[in-house]
Amino acid sequence: MVLSDSEIKALASMGKLKIDPFVESSLSPAGYDLRSGVEHVLKPLESVLLPTLERVELPKSVLGVLHLRSSFAREGVIASLALVDPGFRGQLTILLFNSGRNEVRIGRGERLVQIAFFELSREAEKGYSGSYQDSAGIVRSARGCT
């Protein structure tokens, strides 16, 4: 089940789901808009990793699914987005690619991706404990590649 705005607010107010900083204007009917942690001008055919401004903490009963805001897609921006596993804590790193012919300015604090929260039918036995736990800022691949 996808969590509604009122369910997201309730979980956040109880401290079960953490979004820091939480700004009510970023809440949408079925998700929350995460903002860019930095300003960047994305040149044509450029790819870049950007951090979210917010730090999130998901309980073991909630999965996050990221979606690029459609305004950016309409300007030719493509994003590589992953699931946010139950139990994840930290800032998220988003990969963007400008497939268009024009530069795309992304302002610090501008709404960039929406995260939709899905309640699991049963709490996960183990929460996320991978390489990106407690991420801060831009985090490159943990695979050891250059």
C-alpha positions, 0 to 999 in steps of 0.5 A, a space after each residue: 500500500 502506498 502511504 498518503 500524505 496524512 500517513 507520511 506526516 503521522 509516521 514522521 511526527 511519531 519519529 518512525 519515518 524521518 525526513 530531515 529537514 521536513 518541509 510540509 510544502 514538499 509533501 504531495 498526496 502520495 509522496 514527498 519531494 526531496 530537494 537538491 542539496 547543491 546547485 548545478 548547471 547540467 550541460 547537454 550530454 553531461 551526467 552528474 551525481 547530486 545529493 538530496 538536501 534531506 536525510 531520510 530514515 525508513 523503518 523496516 516496514 517501509 520501502 521508498 521508490 524514487 521518481 524524477 519530477 516530471 518538469 526535469 524529464 520534460 527538459 530532457 533530464 534522465 535519472 537513474 534511481 534505485 529503491 530505498 530499502 527498509 531500514 536505510 538511513 542517510 542522504 540519497 545520491 541521484 544520478 542525472 543525465 541531460 539528454 537535451 540540447 540546453 543546459 538545465 539549471 538545478 537550484 540548491 533546495 529545488 524539488 528534484 525527485 519524489 519519494 513514494 513510500 510503500 508499506 510492506 505487508 510484513 516488517 522486513 527481518 533485517 533492515 538495510 545494512 549496506 555500504 551506503 548506510 548513513 550516507 552524507 553528501 555525494 557518495 560514489 559507487 562502493 563497487 571499487 571501480 573508478 
